[in-house]
Amino acid sequence: MSDTDLPNDGGIKLVMAVVRPDKLADVKRGLAEIGAPSLTVTNVSGRGNQPAKKGQWRGEEYTVDLHQKVKIECIVSDIPAADVVEAIRESATTGEPGDGKIFVVDVADAVQIRTGERGRDAV
């Protein structure tokens, strides 16, 4: 089997998504349905097109323009990255500003710490 017959043209892809925290369970379910092997989740703050919120605390007005999000990272070699992107997009959308973004990056190499395996075998 040649590399062009393998998902992602035989390469390793990193799919990163920044989504609303309340959509995390839906995204995990969507990834499980397509058989995505693993993921890493990090709590992050950020801003984009989502409008800032104004609030008041102890008589002082403040603006919140950094919104709480979760960053999901999924490394894939046996599953097409396009399938992972679509699963995340479908499960994370609310149709409102602030739904997030998805990025796909080529991974030059991967190393399994325990076994020393490299490349696709490490994933």
N, CA, C and O atoms as a printed pandas DataFrame, in Angstrom:
     atom_number atom_name residue_name chain_id  residue_number  x_coord  y_coord  z_coord
0              1         N          MET        A               1    0.853   -1.184    0.000
1              2        CA          MET        A               1    0.000    0.000    0.000
2              3         C          MET        A               1    0.894    1.241    0.000
3              4         O          MET        A               1    1.773    1.369    0.852
4              5         N          SER        A               2    0.681    2.136   -0.930
5              6        CA          SER        A               2    1.491    3.349   -1.002
6              7         C          SER        A               2    0.962    4.397   -0.046
7              8         O          SER        A               2   -0.159    4.301    0.453
8              9         N          ASP        A               3    1.801    5.412    0.203
9             10        CA          ASP        A               3    1.411    6.486    1.118
10            11         C          ASP        A               3    0.169    7.233    0.649
11            12         O          ASP        A               3   -0.597    7.744    1.465
12            13         N          THR        A               4   -0.033    7.295   -0.676
13            14        CA          THR        A               4   -1.193    8.028   -1.187
14            15         C          THR        A               4   -2.487    7.265   -0.954
15            16         O          THR        A               4   -3.570    7.845   -1.033
16            17         N          ASP        A               5   -2.388    5.943   -0.661
17            18        CA          ASP        A               5   -3.579    5.154   -0.356
18            19         C          ASP        A               5   -3.973    5.258    1.118
19            20         O          ASP        A               5   -5.073    4.853    1.493
20            21         N          LEU        A               6   -3.091    5.790    1.949
21            22        CA          LEU        A               6   -3.340    5.914    3.379
22            23         C          LEU        A               6   -4.062    7.224    3.677
23            24         O          LEU        A               6   -3.952    8.177    2.905
24            25         N          PRO        A               7   -4.803    7.285    4.793
25            26        CA          PRO        A               7   -5.415    8.557    5.179
26            27         C          PRO        A               7   -4.341    9.630    5.356
27            28         O          PRO        A               7   -3.215    9.327    5.751
28            29         N          ASN        A               8   -4.682   10.851    5.071
29            30        CA          ASN        A               8   -3.787   12.010    5.205
30            31         C          ASN        A               8   -2.528   11.845    4.348
31            32         O          ASN        A               8   -1.467   12.362    4.698
32            33         N          ASP        A               9   -2.644   11.128    3.228
33            34        CA          ASP        A               9   -1.523   10.873    2.310
34            35         C          ASP        A               9   -0.331   10.264    3.032
35            36         O          ASP        A               9    0.818   10.538    2.683
36            37         N          GLY        A              10   -0.605    9.435    4.043
37            38        CA          GLY        A              10    0.452    8.751    4.769
38            39         C          GLY        A              10    1.102    9.578    5.853
39            40         O          GLY        A              10    2.029    9.110    6.514
40            41         N          GLY        A              11    0.639   10.792    6.050
41            42        CA          GLY        A              11    1.237   11.670    7.048
42            43         C          GLY        A              11    0.472   11.684    8.360
43            44         O          GLY        A              11   -0.538   11.002    8.530
44            45         N          ILE        A              12    0.986   12.479    9.272
45            46        CA          ILE        A              12    0.355   12.670   10.577
46            47         C          ILE        A              12   -0.164   14.103   10.610
47            48         O          ILE        A              12    0.538   15.032   10.209
48            49         N          LYS        A              13   -1.380   14.279   11.082
49            50        CA          LYS        A              13   -1.984   15.612   11.162
50            51         C          LYS        A              13   -2.347   15.925   12.611
51            52         O          LYS        A              13   -2.739   15.041   13.374
52            53         N          LEU        A              14   -2.210   17.182   12.970
53            54        CA          LEU        A              14   -2.677   17.687   14.253
54            55         C          LEU        A              14   -3.891   18.557   13.974
55            56         O          LEU        A              14   -3.793   19.574   13.288
56            57         N          VAL        A              15   -5.028   18.153   14.507
57            58        CA          VAL        A              15   -6.250   18.940   14.374
58            59         C          VAL        A              15   -6.454   19.650   15.709
59            60         O          VAL        A              15   -6.638   19.006   16.741
60            61         N          MET        A              16   -6.419   20.989   15.680
61            62        CA          MET        A              16   -6.629   21.803   16.878
62            63         C          MET        A              16   -7.933   22.560   16.727
63            64         O          MET        A              16   -8.201   23.158   15.684
64            65         N          ALA        A              17   -8.731   22.531   17.762
65            66        CA          ALA        A              17   -9.988   23.272   17.747
66            67         C          ALA        A              17  -10.115   24.060   19.035
67            68         O          ALA        A              17   -9.773   23.567   20.110
68            69         N          VAL        A              18  -10.605   25.281   18.927
69            70        CA          VAL        A              18  -10.912   26.113   20.086
70            71         C          VAL        A              18  -12.419   26.308   20.062
71            72         O          VAL        A              18  -12.955   26.920   19.138
72            73         N          VAL        A              19  -13.110   25.787   21.083
73            74        CA          VAL        A              19  -14.568   25.787   21.098
74            75         C          VAL        A              19  -15.099   26.246   22.449
75            76         O          VAL        A              19  -14.346   26.406   23.409
76            77         N          ARG        A              20  -16.401   26.451   22.502
77            78        CA          ARG        A              20  -17.067   26.823   23.748
78            79         C          ARG        A              20  -16.983   25.657   24.739
79            80         O          ARG        A              20  -17.127   24.501   24.341
80            81         N          PRO        A              21  -16.754   25.946   26.019
81            82        CA          PRO        A              21  -16.642   24.870   27.009
82            83         C          PRO        A              21  -17.889   23.990   27.096
83            84         O          PRO        A              21  -17.779   22.787   27.334
84            85         N          ASP        A              22  -19.060   24.569   26.907
85            86        CA          ASP        A              22  -20.292   23.789   27.021
86            87         C          ASP        A              22  -20.496   22.827   25.842
87            88         O          ASP        A              22  -21.402   21.995   25.882
88            89         N          LYS        A              23  -19.672   22.927   24.800
89            90        CA          LYS        A              23  -19.772   22.024   23.648
90            91         C          LYS        A              23  -18.762   20.874   23.721
91            92         O          LYS        A              23  -18.727   20.029   22.826
92            93         N          LEU        A              24  -17.943   20.832   24.776
93            94        CA          LEU        A              24  -16.908   19.811   24.880
94            95         C          LEU        A              24  -17.489   18.399   24.864
95            96         O          LEU        A              24  -16.983   17.538   24.145
96            97         N          ALA        A              25  -18.530   18.147   25.634
97            98        CA          ALA        A              25  -19.130   16.806   25.671
98            99         C          ALA        A              25  -19.634   16.395   24.292
99           100         O          ALA        A              25  -19.477   15.240   23.894
100          101         N          ASP        A              26  -20.240   17.333   23.557
101          102        CA          ASP        A              26  -20.728   17.034   22.208
102          103         C          ASP        A              26  -19.568   16.712   21.269
103          104         O          ASP        A              26  -19.670   15.804   20.444
104          105         N          VAL        A              27  -18.463   17.455   21.392
105          106        CA          VAL        A              27  -17.300   17.218   20.538
106          107         C          VAL        A              27  -16.693   15.853   20.854
107          108         O          VAL        A              27  -16.342   15.110   19.938
108          109         N          LYS        A              28  -16.563   15.515   22.127
109          110        CA          LYS        A              28  -16.025   14.207   22.507
110          111         C          LYS        A              28  -16.891   13.084   21.940
111          112         O          LYS        A              28  -16.369   12.078   21.460
112          113         N          ARG        A              29  -18.192   13.252   21.993
113          114        CA          ARG        A              29  -19.118   12.259   21.449
114          115         C          ARG        A              29  -18.957   12.147   19.928
115          116         O          ARG        A              29  -18.930   11.044   19.383
116          117         N          GLY        A              30  -18.852   13.277   19.260
117          118        CA          GLY        A              30  -18.670   13.287   17.808
118          119         C          GLY        A              30  -17.373   12.619   17.383
119          120         O          GLY        A              30  -17.342   11.892   16.390
120          121         N          LEU        A              31  -16.299   12.863   18.133
121          122        CA          LEU        A              31  -15.024   12.226   17.814
122          123         C          LEU        A              31  -15.076   10.722   18.082
123          124         O          LEU        A              31  -14.508    9.932   17.328
124          125         N          ALA        A              32  -15.753   10.334   19.148
125          126        CA          ALA        A              32  -15.882    8.901   19.454
126          127         C          ALA        A              32  -16.652    8.177   18.356
127          128         O          ALA        A              32  -16.337    7.033   18.027
128          129         N          GLU        A              33  -17.654    8.833   17.790
129          130        CA          GLU        A              33  -18.457    8.218   16.733
130          131         C          GLU        A              33  -17.644    7.906   15.479
131          132         O          GLU        A              33  -17.953    6.948   14.771
132          133         N          ILE        A              34  -16.604    8.702   15.190
133          134        CA          ILE        A              34  -15.780    8.432   14.007
134          135         C          ILE        A              34  -14.538    7.615   14.363
135          136         O          ILE        A              34  -13.729    7.302   13.489
136          137         N          GLY        A              35  -14.387    7.274   15.636
137          138        CA          GLY        A              35  -13.256    6.451   16.057
138          139         C          GLY        A              35  -11.956    7.199   16.222
139          140         O          GLY        A              35  -10.883    6.609   16.099
140          141         N          ALA        A              36  -12.031    8.505   16.504
141          142        CA          ALA        A              36  -10.808    9.280   16.747
142          143         C          ALA        A              36  -10.125    8.725   17.992
143          144         O          ALA        A              36  -10.766    8.584   19.034
144          145         N          PRO        A              37   -8.840    8.409   17.900
145          146        CA          PRO        A              37   -8.176    7.635   18.946
146          147         C          PRO        A              37   -7.948    8.359   20.267
147          148         O          PRO        A              37   -8.094    7.756   21.330
148          149         N          SER        A              38   -7.601    9.610   20.222
149          150        CA          SER        A              38   -7.252   10.291   21.471
150          151         C          SER        A              38   -7.381   11.795   21.289
151          152         O          SER        A              38   -7.458   12.302   20.170
152          153         N          LEU        A              39   -7.403   12.486   22.408
153          154        CA          LEU        A              39   -7.442   13.935   22.353
154          155         C          LEU        A              39   -6.861   14.512   23.625
155          156         O          LEU        A              39   -6.796   13.841   24.655
156          157         N          THR        A              40   -6.444   15.751   23.545
157          158        CA          THR        A              40   -5.954   16.499   24.685
158          159         C          THR        A              40   -6.816   17.745   24.786
159          160         O          THR        A              40   -7.094   18.397   23.780
160          161         N          VAL        A              41   -7.241   18.077   26.003
161          162        CA          VAL        A              41   -8.105   19.232   26.210
162          163         C          VAL        A              41   -7.426   20.185   27.192
163          164         O          VAL        A              41   -6.931   19.766   28.239
164          165         N          THR        A              42   -7.410   21.468   26.842
165          166        CA          THR        A              42   -6.816   22.504   27.670
166          167         C          THR        A              42   -7.811   23.645   27.823
167          168         O          THR        A              42   -8.457   24.035   26.851
168          169         N          ASN        A              43   -7.943   24.182   29.030
169          170        CA          ASN        A              43   -8.766   25.378   29.236
170          171         C          ASN        A              43   -7.953   26.597   28.815
171          172         O          ASN        A              43   -6.821   26.784   29.261
172          173         N          VAL        A              44   -8.542   27.424   27.953
173          174        CA          VAL        A              44   -7.858   28.607   27.441
174          175         C          VAL        A              44   -8.812   29.797   27.472
175          176         O          VAL        A              44  -10.017   29.635   27.667
176          177         N          SER        A              45   -8.263   30.986   27.280
177          178        CA          SER        A              45   -9.055   32.207   27.126
178          179         C          SER        A              45   -8.661   32.841   25.808
179          180         O          SER        A              45   -7.511   32.739   25.380
180          181         N          GLY        A              46   -9.612   33.494   25.167
181          182        CA          GLY        A              46   -9.285   34.144   23.910
182          183         C          GLY        A              46  -10.377   35.085   23.468
183          184         O          GLY        A              46  -11.432   35.189   24.093
184          185         N          ARG        A              47  -10.098   35.771   22.374
185          186        CA          ARG        A              47  -11.115   36.657   21.817
186          187         C          ARG        A              47  -11.010   36.629   20.309
187          188         O          ARG        A              47   -9.949   36.389   19.734
188          189         N          GLY        A              48  -12.131   36.880   19.701
189          190        CA          GLY        A              48  -12.213   36.910   18.248
190          191         C          GLY        A              48  -13.377   37.796   17.869
191          192         O          GLY        A              48  -13.411   38.969   18.241
192          193         N          ASN        A              49  -14.341   37.248   17.128
193          194        CA          ASN        A              49  -15.497   38.023   16.691
194          195         C          ASN        A              49  -16.601   38.089   17.735
195          196         O          ASN        A              49  -17.548   38.861   17.587
196          197         N          GLN        A              50  -16.489   37.290   18.786
197          198        CA          GLN        A              50  -17.507   37.291   19.828
198          199         C          GLN        A              50  -17.464   38.632   20.569
199          200         O          GLN        A              50  -16.388   39.072   20.976
200          201         N          PRO        A              51  -18.619   39.287   20.749
201          202        CA          PRO        A              51  -18.615   40.606   21.381
202          203         C          PRO        A              51  -18.201   40.545   22.855
203          204         O          PRO        A              51  -18.411   39.542   23.537
204          205         N          ALA        A              52  -17.608   41.643   23.323
205          206        CA          ALA        A              52  -17.222   41.750   24.726
206          207         C          ALA        A              52  -18.478   41.885   25.589
207          208         O          ALA        A              52  -19.509   42.382   25.136
208          209         N          LYS        A              53  -18.370   41.436   26.831
209          210        CA          LYS        A              53  -19.490   41.552   27.763
210          211         C          LYS        A              53  -19.130   42.559   28.832
211          212         O          LYS        A              53  -18.001   42.601   29.321
212          213         N          LYS        A              54  -20.114   43.369   29.185
213          214        CA          LYS        A              54  -19.905   44.351   30.250
214          215         C          LYS        A              54  -20.593   43.857   31.505
215          216         O          LYS        A              54  -21.656   43.239   31.450
216          217         N          GLY        A              55  -19.972   44.139   32.629
217          218        CA          GLY        A              55  -20.545   43.733   33.902
218          219         C          GLY        A              55  -20.246   44.767   34.968
219          220         O          GLY        A              55  -19.540   45.747   34.730
220          221         N          GLN        A              56  -20.791   44.533   36.132
221          222        CA          GLN        A              56  -20.552   45.446   37.239
222          223         C          GLN        A              56  -20.294   44.612   38.491
223          224         O          GLN        A              56  -21.004   43.644   38.764
224          225         N          TRP        A              57  -19.266   45.003   39.247
225          226        CA          TRP        A              57  -18.923   44.302   40.472
226          227         C          TRP        A              57  -18.515   45.323   41.515
227          228         O          TRP        A              57  -17.589   46.105   41.299
228          229         N          ARG        A              58  -19.205   45.319   42.647
229          230        CA          ARG        A              58  -18.962   46.276   43.732
230          231         C          ARG        A              58  -18.970   47.717   43.235
231          232         O          ARG        A              58  -18.135   48.531   43.630
232          233         N          GLY        A              59  -19.903   48.008   42.387
233          234        CA          GLY        A              59  -20.074   49.371   41.897
234          235         C          GLY        A              59  -19.145   49.768   40.768
235          236         O          GLY        A              59  -19.292   50.857   40.214
236          237         N          GLU        A              60  -18.206   48.931   40.415
237          238        CA          GLU        A              60  -17.268   49.226   39.333
238          239         C          GLU        A              60  -17.687   48.469   38.073
239          240         O          GLU        A              60  -18.012   47.283   38.124
240          241         N          GLU        A              61  -17.675   49.167   36.957
241          242        CA          GLU        A              61  -17.999   48.539   35.686
242          243         C          GLU        A              61  -16.729   47.929   35.088
243          244         O          GLU        A              61  -15.649   48.512   35.180
244          245         N          TYR        A              62  -16.867   46.769   34.485
245          246        CA          TYR        A              62  -15.733   46.118   33.844
246          247         C          TYR        A              62  -16.172   45.482   32.534
247          248         O          TYR        A              62  -17.358   45.251   32.300
248          249         N          THR        A              63  -15.187   45.205   31.683
249          250        CA          THR        A              63  -15.443   44.583   30.388
250          251         C          THR        A              63  -14.691   43.258   30.317
251          252         O          THR        A              63  -13.507   43.178   30.645
252          253         N          VAL        A              64  -15.402   42.228   29.885
253          254        CA          VAL        A              64  -14.788   40.925   29.678
254          255         C          VAL        A              64  -14.669   40.718   28.167
255          256         O          VAL        A              64  -15.664   40.502   27.477
256          257         N          ASP        A              65  -13.431   40.789   27.667
257          258        CA          ASP        A              65  -13.246   40.566   26.232
258          259         C          ASP        A              65  -12.418   39.321   25.954
259          260         O          ASP        A              65  -12.194   38.976   24.794
260          261         N          LEU        A              66  -11.959   38.643   27.001
261          262        CA          LEU        A              66  -11.327   37.335   26.855
262          263         C          LEU        A              66  -12.320   36.305   27.360
263          264         O          LEU        A              66  -12.651   36.274   28.545
264          265         N          HIS        A              67  -12.790   35.466   26.455
265          266        CA          HIS        A              67  -13.827   34.493   26.778
266          267         C          HIS        A              67  -13.209   33.130   27.059
267          268         O          HIS        A              67  -12.220   32.744   26.436
268          269         N          GLN        A              68  -13.804   32.407   28.004
269          270        CA          GLN        A              68  -13.336   31.065   28.334
270          271         C          GLN        A              68  -13.666   30.116   27.179
271          272         O          GLN        A              68  -14.788   30.094   26.673
272          273         N          LYS        A              69  -12.669   29.339   26.779
273          274        CA          LYS        A              69  -12.812   28.351   25.703
274          275         C          LYS        A              69  -12.071   27.090   26.118
275          276         O          LYS        A              69  -11.360   27.079   27.123
276          277         N          VAL        A              70  -12.241   26.029   25.340
277          278        CA          VAL        A              70  -11.414   24.837   25.495
278          279         C          VAL        A              70  -10.701   24.589   24.176
279          280         O          VAL        A              70  -11.277   24.745   23.100
280          281         N          LYS        A              71   -9.443   24.200   24.282
281          282        CA          LYS        A              71   -8.645   23.864   23.108
282          283         C          LYS        A              71   -8.534   22.344   23.065
283          284         O          LYS        A              71   -8.095   21.713   24.026
284          285         N          ILE        A              72   -8.935   21.773   21.950
285          286        CA          ILE        A              72   -8.909   20.330   21.754
286          287         C          ILE        A              72   -7.854   20.030   20.708
287          288         O          ILE        A              72   -7.858   20.618   19.627
288          289         N          GLU        A              73   -6.948   19.115   21.029
289          290        CA          GLU        A              73   -5.917   18.700   20.088
290          291         C          GLU        A              73   -6.069   17.207   19.831
291          292         O          GLU        A              73   -6.190   16.416   20.767
292          293         N          CYS        A              74   -6.063   16.834   18.583
293          294        CA          CYS        A              74   -6.253   15.438   18.189
294          295         C          CYS        A              74   -5.231   15.115   17.104
295          296         O          CYS        A              74   -5.231   15.733   16.039
296          297         N          ILE        A              75   -4.363   14.145   17.377
297          298        CA          ILE        A              75   -3.367   13.702   16.402
298          299         C          ILE        A              75   -3.941   12.510   15.648
299          300         O          ILE        A              75   -4.403   11.552   16.267
300          301         N          VAL        A              76   -3.916   12.558   14.328
301          302        CA          VAL        A              76   -4.479   11.463   13.546
302          303         C          VAL        A              76   -3.521   11.040   12.439
303          304         O          VAL        A              76   -2.838   11.860   11.826
304          305         N          SER        A              77   -3.497    9.730   12.207
305          306        CA          SER        A              77   -2.764    9.198   11.064
306          307         C          SER        A              77   -3.620    8.164   10.335
307          308         O          SER        A              77   -3.553    8.061    9.110
308          309         N          ASP        A              78   -4.426    7.396   11.075
309          310        CA          ASP        A              78   -5.263    6.354   10.471
310          311         C          ASP        A              78   -6.666    6.837   10.123
311          312         O          ASP        A              78   -7.407    6.143    9.428
312          313         N          ILE        A              79   -7.029    8.005   10.595
313          314        CA          ILE        A              79   -8.344    8.596   10.330
314          315         C          ILE        A              79   -8.114    9.870    9.528
315          316         O          ILE        A              79   -7.252   10.668    9.896
316          317         N          PRO        A              80   -8.850   10.087    8.451
317          318        CA          PRO        A              80   -8.668   11.324    7.680
318          319         C          PRO        A              80   -8.917   12.568    8.540
319          320         O          PRO        A              80   -9.919   12.654    9.249
320          321         N          ALA        A              81   -8.000   13.517    8.464
321          322        CA          ALA        A              81   -8.143   14.759    9.227
322          323         C          ALA        A              81   -9.430   15.477    8.850
323          324         O          ALA        A              81  -10.042   16.126    9.698
324          325         N          ALA        A              82   -9.848   15.373    7.598
325          326        CA          ALA        A              82  -11.087   16.024    7.159
326          327         C          ALA        A              82  -12.298   15.474    7.915
327          328         O          ALA        A              82  -13.236   16.218    8.201
328          329         N          ASP        A              83  -12.283   14.170    8.242
329          330        CA          ASP        A              83  -13.382   13.579    9.019
330          331         C          ASP        A              83  -13.403   14.120   10.435
331          332         O          ASP        A              83  -14.469   14.370   10.998
332          333         N          VAL        A              84  -12.219   14.301   11.010
333          334        CA          VAL        A              84  -12.114   14.847   12.366
334          335         C          VAL        A              84  -12.614   16.293   12.381
335          336         O          VAL        A              84  -13.359   16.693   13.276
336          337         N          VAL        A              85  -12.199   17.062   11.386
337          338        CA          VAL        A              85  -12.637   18.462   11.285
338          339         C          VAL        A              85  -14.156   18.537   11.188
339          340         O          VAL        A              85  -14.788   19.337   11.878
340          341         N          GLU        A              86  -14.736   17.712   10.342
341          342        CA          GLU        A              86  -16.190   17.745   10.157
342          343         C          GLU        A              86  -16.923   17.303   11.422
343          344         O          GLU        A              86  -17.958   17.875   11.764
344          345         N          ALA        A              87  -16.405   16.299   12.117
345          346        CA          ALA        A              87  -17.035   15.845   13.362
346          347         C          ALA        A              87  -17.013   16.957   14.415
347          348         O          ALA        A              87  -17.999   17.165   15.123
348          349         N          ILE        A              88  -15.902   17.661   14.514
349          350        CA          ILE        A              88  -15.806   18.768   15.476
350          351         C          ILE        A              88  -16.736   19.901   15.071
351          352         O          ILE        A              88  -17.470   20.442   15.898
352          353         N          ARG        A              89  -16.700   20.257   13.777
353          354        CA          ARG        A              89  -17.533   21.372   13.309
354          355         C          ARG        A              89  -19.015   21.109   13.550
355          356         O          ARG        A              89  -19.739   21.985   14.022
356          357         N          GLU        A              90  -19.460   19.898   13.224
357          358        CA          GLU        A              90  -20.876   19.572   13.396
358          359         C          GLU        A              90  -21.291   19.559   14.863
359          360         O          GLU        A              90  -22.400   19.975   15.198
360          361         N          SER        A              91  -20.413   19.086   15.735
361          362        CA          SER        A              91  -20.799   18.954   17.137
362          363         C          SER        A              91  -20.566   20.219   17.960
363          364         O          SER        A              91  -21.122   20.344   19.052
364          365         N          ALA        A              92  -19.763   21.156   17.468
365          366        CA          ALA        A              92  -19.458   22.358   18.250
366          367         C          ALA        A              92  -20.258   23.584   17.824
367          368         O          ALA        A              92  -20.200   24.614   18.496
368          369         N          THR        A              93  -20.991   23.499   16.739
369          370        CA          THR        A              93  -21.654   24.698   16.227
370          371         C          THR        A              93  -22.913   25.061   17.010
371          372         O          THR        A              93  -23.702   24.194   17.386
372          373         N          THR        A              94  -23.082   26.358   17.247
373          374        CA          THR        A              94  -24.322   26.896   17.795
374          375         C          THR        A              94  -24.937   27.875   16.814
375          376         O          THR        A              94  -26.106   28.240   16.940
376          377         N          GLY        A              95  -24.139   28.307   15.822
377          378        CA          GLY        A              95  -24.603   29.274   14.842
378          379         C          GLY        A              95  -24.427   30.711   15.289
379          380         O          GLY        A              95  -24.885   31.630   14.609
380          381         N          GLU        A              96  -23.771   30.921   16.419
381          382        CA          GLU        A              96  -23.561   32.266   16.950
382          383         C          GLU        A              96  -22.079   32.615   16.928
383          384         O          GLU        A              96  -21.231   31.723   16.907
384          385         N          PRO        A              97  -21.759   33.923   16.932
385          386        CA          PRO        A              97  -20.342   34.303   17.027
386          387         C          PRO        A              97  -19.731   33.702   18.292
387          388         O          PRO        A              97  -20.381   33.628   19.334
388          389         N          GLY        A              98  -18.467   33.274   18.185
389          390        CA          GLY        A              98  -17.786   32.701   19.338
390          391         C          GLY        A              98  -17.796   31.184   19.351
391          392         O          GLY        A              98  -17.367   30.576   20.332
392          393         N          ASP        A              99  -18.283   30.551   18.268
393          394        CA          ASP        A              99  -18.282   29.085   18.204
394          395         C          ASP        A              99  -16.867   28.529   18.168
395          396         O          ASP        A              99  -16.642   27.410   18.630
396          397         N          GLY        A             100  -15.912   29.272   17.637
397          398        CA          GLY        A             100  -14.528   28.838   17.648
398          399         C          GLY        A             100  -13.936   28.633   16.273
399          400         O          GLY        A             100  -14.515   29.027   15.260
400          401         N          LYS        A             101  -12.762   28.005   16.255
401          402        CA          LYS        A             101  -12.020   27.774   15.016
402          403         C          LYS        A             101  -11.395   26.380   15.071
403          404         O          LYS        A             101  -11.202   25.810   16.145
404          405         N          ILE        A             102  -11.083   25.848   13.889
405          406        CA          ILE        A             102  -10.402   24.566   13.770
406          407         C          ILE        A             102   -9.191   24.783   12.862
407          408         O          ILE        A             102   -9.294   25.429   11.820
408          409         N          PHE        A             103   -8.053   24.241   13.267
409          410        CA          PHE        A             103   -6.817   24.343   12.497
410          411         C          PHE        A             103   -6.272   22.941   12.252
411          412         O          PHE        A             103   -6.357   22.076   13.123
412          413         N          VAL        A             104   -5.713   22.717   11.068
413          414        CA          VAL        A             104   -5.085   21.440   10.739
414          415         C          VAL        A             104   -3.630   21.722   10.385
415          416         O          VAL        A             104   -3.334   22.562    9.535
416          417         N          VAL        A             105   -2.720   20.998   11.056
417          418        CA          VAL        A             105   -1.286   21.227   10.893
418          419         C          VAL        A             105   -0.602   19.897   10.581
419          420         O          VAL        A             105   -0.925   18.871   11.180
420          421         N          ASP        A             106    0.342   19.920    9.644
421          422        CA          ASP        A             106    1.161   18.737    9.378
422          423         C          ASP        A             106    2.128   18.528   10.538
423          424         O          ASP        A             106    2.709   19.484   11.050
424          425         N          VAL        A             107    2.297   17.279   10.947
425          426        CA          VAL        A             107    3.240   16.930   12.004
426          427         C          VAL        A             107    4.458   16.293   11.349
427          428         O          VAL        A             107    4.331   15.301   10.631
428          429         N          ALA        A             108    5.635   16.857   11.595
429          430        CA          ALA        A             108    6.858   16.358   10.973
430          431         C          ALA        A             108    7.250   14.994   11.517
431          432         O          ALA        A             108    7.718   14.149   10.754
432          433         N          ASP        A             109    7.076   14.754   12.798
433          434        CA          ASP        A             109    7.464   13.487   13.401
434          435         C          ASP        A             109    6.747   13.339   14.731
435          436         O          ASP        A             109    6.290   14.318   15.320
436          437         N          ALA        A             110    6.658   12.111   15.190
437          438        CA          ALA        A             110    6.098   11.805   16.508
438          439         C          ALA        A             110    6.938   10.685   17.099
439          440         O          ALA        A             110    7.397    9.799   16.378
440          441         N          VAL        A             111    7.139   10.726   18.409
441          442        CA          VAL        A             111    7.933    9.710   19.083
442          443         C          VAL        A             111    7.158    9.201   20.286
443          444         O          VAL        A             111    6.729    9.987   21.132
444          445         N          GLN        A             112    6.976    7.882   20.365
445          446        CA          GLN        A             112    6.346    7.246   21.524
446          447         C          GLN        A             112    7.422    7.142   22.604
447          448         O          GLN        A             112    8.416    6.440   22.424
448          449         N          ILE        A             113    7.225    7.837   23.721
449          450        CA          ILE        A             113    8.244    7.889   24.763
450          451         C          ILE        A             113    8.549    6.491   25.320
451          452         O          ILE        A             113    9.716    6.135   25.485
452          453         N          ARG        A             114    7.529    5.712   25.604
453          454        CA          ARG        A             114    7.726    4.409   26.238
454          455         C          ARG        A             114    8.490    3.439   25.343
455          456         O          ARG        A             114    9.411    2.765   25.806
456          457         N          THR        A             115    8.114    3.360   24.051
457          458        CA          THR        A             115    8.695    2.344   23.167
458          459         C          THR        A             115    9.767    2.876   22.229
459          460         O          THR        A             115   10.566    2.100   21.705
460          461         N          GLY        A             116    9.796    4.174   22.009
461          462        CA          GLY        A             116   10.746    4.754   21.068
462          463         C          GLY        A             116   10.284    4.688   19.624
463          464         O          GLY        A             116   11.022    5.085   18.723
464          465         N          GLU        A             117    9.053    4.185   19.382
465          466        CA          GLU        A             117    8.539    4.131   18.017
466          467         C          GLU        A             117    8.410    5.545   17.466
467          468         O          GLU        A             117    8.185    6.502   18.208
468          469         N          ARG        A             118    8.558    5.656   16.139
469          470        CA          ARG        A             118    8.510    6.970   15.493
470          471         C          ARG        A             118    7.470    6.987   14.397
471          472         O          ARG        A             118    7.024    5.944   13.919
472          473         N          GLY        A             119    7.087    8.204   14.005
473          474        CA          GLY        A             119    6.173    8.397   12.889
474          475         C          GLY        A             119    4.790    7.848   13.158
475          476         O          GLY        A             119    4.282    7.932   14.276
476          477         N          ARG        A             120    4.179    7.280   12.118
477          478        CA          ARG        A             120    2.805    6.750   12.215
478          479         C          ARG        A             120    2.696    5.672   13.287
479          480         O          ARG        A             120    1.653    5.546   13.930
480          481         N          ASP        A             121    3.760    4.892   13.489
481          482        CA          ASP        A             121    3.716    3.825   14.514
482          483         C          ASP        A             121    3.599    4.402   15.918
483          484         O          ASP        A             121    3.082    3.736   16.815
484          485         N          ALA        A             122    4.063    5.613   16.122
485          486        CA          ALA        A             122    3.999    6.239   17.444
486          487         C          ALA        A             122    2.601    6.759   17.752
487          488         O          ALA        A             122    2.233    6.919   18.915
488          489         N          VAL        A             123    1.829    7.020   16.711
489          490        CA          VAL        A             123    0.500    7.570   16.900
490          491         C          VAL        A             123   -0.474    6.439   17.136
491          492         O          VAL        A             123   -1.667    6.681   17.322
